[in-house]
């Protein structure tokens, strides 16, 4: 039971800066999962660990909440219907998302110090509907929309407080995912905030060349509640894009970078930005860009990063109250 009334996330963003959790994937890697840990031995099926190793996922969720995160993301990054079909579970999309969400909701209920929120993670399908690529581009928009719609429906039924379209590399796919969320609201009879994220390279472009101005203009009036950047780069590379977005003075902004640019070591991506360095840059963001209302960490970030980001937010709030 919460000690205070749990207000909707879109209202909370207006009152204070909200802290998301850190990485899920790189935290799972630290546990060194073996093929037998995954459903049917399907190695790399991280979302499936919610069923075969649920305590692993609960422990990661708990660690971020203890570090001060207001929100945790569901372990459903790859649980749209198209991605689940790769592992043979496409026909269980709704049930998978519902049950994985319930795991996160259950963990948040262990914390009664303040309201905690569950964010439904919706990662990309792996296809690029805007592309002319013979393999990645040849998929019908309706199929992508349906894949996200079933996922969103499961997330909503499981009890998420918001839907997060994240790590998006094709702006058409983002549009389809947003449409899917609105369709899911109609089917379930419940509406939650939509946060639409894009992923930019160090030059400020999406994978197919879309810049931040075009991406924002494309989706900003589609009934979303926040817009943001996540993954791909560290915080420093995001500065020009965040500066432009802040000047629009419209939607609240999310900034969830990696722990620096990834470095390839032995075929693995390594993230070296220390928590202190990341916290300093993010503190500057909050000082300079008041439209930034959500911060957190993506690949390579851990509880130490999130703990320092909690400190950054709290110190900023104290300053504002003086």
C-alpha positions as CSV (number, residue, x, y, z in Angstrom):
1,X,0.0,0.0,0.0
2,X,1.4,3.4,-1.0
3,X,1.9,6.0,1.7
4,X,0.9,8.7,-0.8
5,X,-1.6,8.8,-3.6
6,X,-0.1,7.5,-6.8
7,X,-0.7,10.2,-9.4
8,X,-0.5,9.5,-13.1
9,X,3.0,9.6,-14.6
10,X,2.2,12.4,-17.0
11,X,1.2,14.6,-14.1
12,X,4.2,13.6,-12.1
13,X,6.5,14.8,-14.8
14,X,5.0,18.3,-14.4
15,X,5.8,18.3,-10.7
16,X,9.4,16.9,-10.7
17,X,12.1,15.2,-12.8
18,X,11.4,11.5,-12.9
19,X,14.1,8.9,-12.7
20,X,14.0,5.7,-14.8
21,X,16.1,2.7,-14.1
22,X,19.4,1.6,-15.8
23,X,20.2,-1.2,-18.2
24,X,18.6,-4.6,-18.2
25,X,20.5,-6.4,-21.0
26,X,24.0,-5.6,-19.7
27,X,23.0,-6.5,-16.2
28,X,21.7,-9.9,-17.5
29,X,25.1,-10.4,-19.2
30,X,26.8,-10.0,-15.9
31,X,24.9,-13.1,-14.6
32,X,26.6,-15.1,-17.4
33,X,23.5,-17.0,-18.5
34,X,24.0,-20.4,-20.1
35,X,21.9,-21.9,-22.9
36,X,20.0,-24.0,-20.4
37,X,18.9,-20.9,-18.6
38,X,16.8,-19.7,-21.5
39,X,13.4,-21.1,-22.5
40,X,13.9,-24.3,-24.7
41,X,17.6,-23.4,-24.6
42,X,17.0,-20.5,-27.0
43,X,20.2,-18.5,-26.1
44,X,19.9,-14.8,-26.2
45,X,16.2,-14.8,-25.5
46,X,16.5,-12.3,-22.6
47,X,12.8,-11.6,-22.2
48,X,12.2,-15.3,-21.8
49,X,14.4,-15.3,-18.6
50,X,11.4,-13.7,-16.9
51,X,9.9,-17.2,-17.0
52,X,12.9,-19.5,-16.5
53,X,14.9,-17.3,-14.2
54,X,12.3,-14.8,-12.8
55,X,14.3,-14.1,-9.6
56,X,17.1,-12.7,-11.8
57,X,14.8,-10.2,-13.3
58,X,13.2,-9.4,-10.0
59,X,16.6,-8.8,-8.4
60,X,17.6,-6.4,-11.2
61,X,14.3,-4.5,-10.8
62,X,14.8,-4.4,-7.0
63,X,18.3,-3.1,-7.3
64,X,17.2,-0.1,-9.3
65,X,14.3,0.7,-7.0
66,X,16.7,0.5,-4.0
67,X,19.0,2.9,-5.9
68,X,16.2,5.4,-6.0
69,X,14.6,4.9,-9.4
70,X,11.0,6.1,-9.6
71,X,10.3,3.8,-12.6
72,X,11.4,0.4,-13.8
73,X,11.0,-0.9,-17.3
74,X,9.5,-4.3,-18.0
75,X,11.7,-7.0,-19.4
76,X,9.8,-6.9,-22.7
77,X,12.2,-5.0,-25.0
78,X,12.0,-7.8,-27.6
79,X,8.5,-9.0,-26.9
80,X,6.6,-7.6,-29.9
81,X,5.0,-10.4,-31.9
82,X,7.5,-10.2,-34.7
83,X,10.5,-10.6,-32.3
84,X,8.8,-13.3,-30.3
85,X,8.1,-15.3,-33.5
86,X,11.8,-15.6,-33.9
87,X,11.9,-17.7,-30.8
88,X,8.6,-19.6,-31.5
89,X,6.4,-17.7,-29.1
90,X,4.6,-15.2,-31.4
91,X,1.2,-16.7,-30.6
92,X,1.8,-16.0,-26.9
93,X,2.6,-12.3,-27.3
94,X,-0.3,-10.9,-25.2
95,X,0.2,-13.4,-22.4
96,X,4.0,-13.0,-22.3
97,X,3.7,-9.2,-22.0
98,X,1.0,-9.4,-19.4
99,X,2.9,-11.9,-17.2
100,X,6.2,-10.1,-17.5
101,X,4.6,-6.8,-16.5
102,X,3.0,-8.5,-13.5
103,X,6.5,-9.5,-12.3
104,X,7.6,-5.8,-12.4
105,X,4.4,-4.6,-10.7
106,X,4.8,-7.2,-8.0
107,X,8.3,-5.9,-7.2
108,X,7.2,-2.3,-7.1
109,X,4.7,-3.2,-4.4
110,X,7.6,-4.2,-2.1
111,X,8.5,-0.5,-1.9
112,X,6.2,1.8,0.1
113,X,8.4,4.8,0.7
114,X,7.0,6.6,-2.4
115,X,5.0,5.8,-5.5
116,X,6.9,3.5,-8.0
117,X,5.9,3.1,-11.6
118,X,6.2,0.3,-14.2
119,X,7.0,1.3,-17.8
120,X,6.1,-1.0,-20.6
121,X,9.2,-1.4,-22.8
122,X,8.5,-1.7,-26.6
123,X,11.7,-2.2,-28.6
124,X,12.0,-2.3,-32.4
125,X,10.9,-5.2,-34.5
126,X,14.3,-5.6,-36.2
127,X,12.8,-4.5,-39.6
128,X,13.0,-1.1,-41.3
129,X,9.7,-0.4,-43.0
130,X,11.1,2.8,-44.6
131,X,14.0,1.0,-46.2
132,X,14.2,-0.5,-49.7
133,X,16.4,-3.3,-48.3
134,X,15.2,-6.6,-49.8
135,X,15.1,-8.3,-46.4
136,X,14.7,-5.5,-43.8
137,X,12.3,-3.3,-45.7
138,X,9.9,-5.9,-47.2
139,X,7.3,-6.0,-44.4
140,X,3.8,-4.6,-44.4
141,X,3.1,-1.7,-42.1
142,X,-0.1,-3.4,-41.0
143,X,2.0,-6.4,-39.8
144,X,4.3,-4.1,-37.7
145,X,1.3,-2.2,-36.3
146,X,-0.4,-5.5,-35.3
147,X,2.9,-6.7,-33.7
148,X,3.0,-3.7,-31.4
149,X,-0.7,-3.6,-30.8
150,X,-0.8,-7.0,-29.3
151,X,2.3,-6.2,-27.2
152,X,0.8,-2.9,-25.9
153,X,-2.5,-4.7,-25.1
154,X,-0.6,-7.2,-22.9
155,X,1.4,-4.5,-21.2
156,X,-1.7,-2.6,-20.4
157,X,-3.5,-5.6,-19.1
158,X,-0.5,-6.4,-16.9
159,X,-0.7,-3.0,-15.3
160,X,1.9,-0.7,-16.8
161,X,1.8,3.0,-15.9
162,X,3.1,4.1,-19.3
163,X,4.2,2.7,-22.7
164,X,7.7,3.4,-23.9
165,X,8.5,3.0,-27.6
166,X,12.3,2.9,-27.4
167,X,15.6,2.5,-29.3
168,X,13.7,3.3,-32.5
169,X,15.7,3.5,-35.7
170,X,13.0,4.0,-38.3
171,X,10.6,6.9,-37.8
172,X,7.9,5.0,-39.8
173,X,8.1,2.2,-37.3
174,X,7.7,4.8,-34.4
175,X,4.5,6.1,-36.1
176,X,3.1,2.5,-36.4
177,X,3.9,1.8,-32.8
178,X,2.2,4.9,-31.6
179,X,-0.9,4.0,-33.7
180,X,-0.7,0.6,-32.2
181,X,-0.8,2.0,-28.7
182,X,-3.9,4.1,-29.4
183,X,-5.6,1.0,-30.9
184,X,-4.7,-1.0,-27.7
185,X,-6.3,1.7,-25.6
186,X,-9.5,1.2,-27.5
187,X,-9.4,-2.6,-27.1
188,X,-8.6,-2.5,-23.4
189,X,-10.6,0.5,-22.4
190,X,-7.6,1.9,-20.6
191,X,-5.3,4.7,-21.5
192,X,-1.8,5.4,-20.2
193,X,0.9,7.9,-21.3
194,X,2.9,7.2,-24.4
195,X,6.6,8.0,-24.5
196,X,8.2,7.9,-28.0
197,X,12.0,7.6,-28.2
198,X,14.3,7.6,-31.1
199,X,17.9,6.5,-31.3
200,X,20.5,8.7,-33.0
201,X,24.1,8.1,-34.0
202,X,26.9,10.5,-32.9
203,X,26.0,12.7,-35.9
204,X,22.4,13.2,-34.7
205,X,20.8,10.9,-37.3
206,X,18.6,7.9,-37.1
207,X,19.8,4.8,-38.9
208,X,18.1,5.7,-42.2
209,X,19.2,9.4,-42.0
210,X,16.3,11.0,-40.3
211,X,17.4,14.0,-38.2
212,X,15.9,15.0,-34.9
213,X,13.9,17.8,-36.4
214,X,12.1,15.5,-38.8
215,X,11.6,12.8,-36.3
216,X,10.1,15.1,-33.7
217,X,7.8,16.9,-36.3
218,X,6.6,13.5,-37.6
219,X,5.3,12.2,-34.2
220,X,4.9,15.1,-31.9
221,X,1.2,15.6,-32.7
222,X,0.2,11.9,-32.6
223,X,-1.1,12.0,-29.1
224,X,2.1,11.2,-27.3
225,X,2.9,12.5,-23.8
226,X,6.7,12.8,-24.0
227,X,9.5,12.5,-26.6
228,X,13.0,11.4,-26.0
229,X,16.4,10.0,-26.9
230,X,17.8,6.7,-25.7
231,X,20.6,4.3,-26.4
232,X,23.2,4.4,-29.2
233,X,25.4,7.1,-27.7
234,X,26.5,8.6,-24.4
235,X,25.0,11.8,-23.1
236,X,27.6,14.2,-24.6
237,X,26.7,13.2,-28.2
238,X,23.0,14.0,-27.4
239,X,23.6,17.7,-26.5
240,X,22.8,19.3,-29.9
241,X,19.6,17.3,-30.3
242,X,18.4,18.0,-26.7
243,X,19.2,21.7,-27.1
244,X,17.0,21.8,-30.2
245,X,14.2,19.8,-28.6
246,X,14.2,22.0,-25.5
247,X,13.7,25.1,-27.7
248,X,10.4,23.7,-29.0
249,X,8.9,24.2,-25.6
250,X,6.2,21.6,-26.3
251,X,6.5,18.0,-25.1
252,X,8.4,16.9,-21.9
253,X,11.7,15.3,-22.9
254,X,13.3,12.0,-21.9
255,X,17.1,11.6,-21.9
256,X,18.3,8.0,-21.3
257,X,21.9,7.6,-22.7
258,X,24.3,4.7,-22.6
259,X,27.3,4.8,-20.3
260,X,29.3,6.5,-23.1
261,X,29.9,5.4,-26.7
262,X,30.3,1.6,-27.0
263,X,33.7,0.2,-27.5
264,X,34.2,-3.1,-29.2
265,X,36.4,-5.5,-27.2
266,X,36.6,-9.1,-28.3
267,X,33.3,-8.8,-30.1
268,X,31.4,-7.4,-27.1
269,X,30.3,-3.8,-26.6
270,X,31.9,-2.3,-23.6
271,X,30.7,0.9,-21.9
272,X,33.2,2.9,-19.9
273,X,31.6,6.1,-18.7
274,X,31.9,6.2,-15.0
275,X,28.8,7.1,-12.9
276,X,30.4,10.4,-11.7
277,X,31.0,11.6,-15.2
278,X,27.6,10.7,-16.5
279,X,25.9,12.3,-13.4
280,X,27.8,15.5,-14.0
281,X,26.7,15.8,-17.7
282,X,23.1,14.9,-16.7
283,X,23.1,17.5,-14.0
284,X,24.1,20.1,-16.6
285,X,21.2,18.9,-18.8
286,X,18.7,19.6,-15.9
287,X,20.3,23.0,-15.4
288,X,20.3,24.1,-19.0
289,X,17.2,22.3,-20.5
290,X,14.1,22.6,-18.3
291,X,12.0,20.5,-20.7
292,X,14.0,17.4,-19.7
293,X,11.6,15.7,-17.3
294,X,12.8,12.1,-17.4
295,X,16.4,10.8,-17.1
296,X,17.8,7.4,-16.7
297,X,20.4,5.0,-18.1
298,X,20.6,2.7,-21.1
299,X,23.3,0.2,-22.1
300,X,26.2,-0.2,-19.6
301,X,24.6,1.7,-16.8
302,X,24.0,0.1,-13.4
303,X,22.8,0.8,-9.9
304,X,25.8,3.1,-9.3
305,X,24.8,5.3,-12.2
306,X,21.2,5.4,-11.1
307,X,22.2,6.2,-7.5
308,X,24.1,9.2,-8.6
309,X,21.4,10.3,-10.9
310,X,19.0,10.2,-7.9
311,X,21.4,12.4,-6.0
312,X,21.5,14.8,-9.0
313,X,17.7,15.1,-9.1
314,X,17.4,15.5,-5.4
315,X,20.0,18.2,-5.2
316,X,18.4,20.1,-8.1
317,X,15.0,19.9,-6.3
318,X,16.6,21.2,-3.1
319,X,18.1,24.2,-5.0
320,X,14.7,25.0,-6.6
321,X,13.0,25.0,-3.2
322,X,15.4,27.5,-1.6
